[in-house]
Amino acid sequence: MNSTTTLILGMALAITMWGMGLNLVIDDFKHVLRNPKLVLLGLLNQLILLPIIAFILVSLMPSTPEVAVGIMILSASPGGPTSNLLSLLAKADTALSVTLTAITSVVTIFTIPFIVNIALEHFGGLGQDIQLPISETILKMVLVVIAPMILGMLLKRNSPSFSEKMERPIRILSVSLLALIIIGIVVKEKENIVSYFLDAGLLALALNVITVGLGLFTAKVFRLGKRSGVTIALESGIQNGTMALFIAGTLLSNAAYGIAPAVYSLIMYITGGLVVMYSLKK
């Protein structure tokens, strides 16, 4: 990818994470201590089961190496900030949603390089040629993910009224940049776009539906209640598509790896809306 695209991807992810920081306070992390069972179950679905399910689906369903690696990149990414908004609209446990998104955003910085390298070796056959350098990748992710998030939290703490005013514009800007990036990928890969979408569509839909369903199912098994179940389902199904595209386009410099995350990003808003409707149903 060219330097302009790389810059846009980096800016989009930094803005997304800054916007997330504007919604965070230190007390949000105390949710872990207050409700460890809820948090641990949410993290289990997001950090462990999601990549495992993605690996199984990609192994069983025929796809191109680019789509397979793209799905694994997406599964390695943290929950997306949009899940917090959807949890609010669904009248679910927004505090739990924010906590899970924040924790996964930090933890996945250290797990992404390993999962992506495994995907490159196993599905792309590219392990010897293309690999994410572990320490360099973690450093880049800290600079683009953690630093903006901390800045957002500091702004919220020192200027709560200003940060509140900025929440909506930042959210709109983040979604707009994500849409712009997806359009850019479609244009760049226009020769193969139809086959990529056909390959990625079914995989992305299957992954999304299974993970959302798993969130609702596990919450029911552990008798966590509908609100918590909806929250965990949204956290499991709504991924940080911008981060996945950043990894594909900037760290791996291959727009084709971004096709599957782009398709998934479109699908997850539809299923997310259905989960919200289910939550609001009497």
Order of alpha helices (4+ residues) and beta strands (2+ residues): alpha-alpha-alpha-alpha-alpha-alpha-alpha-alpha-alpha-alpha-alpha-alpha-alpha-alpha-alpha
